[in-house]
């Protein structure tokens, strides 16, 4: 039997959202464990930045995770330290995307599909950009 230990952002966001919505002591404890695990296993090494899963569905699921981390950051039923961790992940990821953007002469802004890579590196001049 082979058990894969790889963790993806795919399922973490919907699960976190469900745990917060359901509430109750056990579900909120699970939400706390999940946020802690995300901060340790799904971030860019040494930074409070959620690693990107690229474009397409992977990127959308990363966005769902960040959405529910933002809710966790404001949920007073969770411990303050955990809320601070969630807030740091959301703001760190947003700041990384913003810092890595490329602004074109026509006013168009291009963001990288991965927050730790500048858009100019992810999409060199002339490269197609997914919409």
C-alpha positions, 0 to 999 in steps of 0.5 A: 500500500502506498500512501501519498503524503503530498498536501494540496490547497485543493481541499483545505479551503472548502473544508475550512469553510465548512468547519467554520460554518458548522461551528461547535467546539470540535469543528472549531478545534479542527479548523484551528489544526487546519490553519496551523497545518496550512501555515506549516505545509502549504507555504513558501519556505520561510514566508507567510505566503500560500504557495500557488498551485499555478493557473486553472483549477489549482489557482482557483482552489488556492483562492478558495483557501485564502478566502476562508483563511480571511474568514478565520482571521476574523472569527472570534471563536478561534484563538487570537494567535490562530487568527493572527496566523490566518491574517498573516497568510492572507496579507502575506500572499496578497502582498506577494502577488502585488509585489510580483505584478507586471504593469504594461504600458497600456495600463494592463496589470498581469499577476503571476499564477504563483505568488513567489514568482514575478509575473515577468518570470512566469509570463515572459514578454510575448507569452500567452496569459490565461484568463 
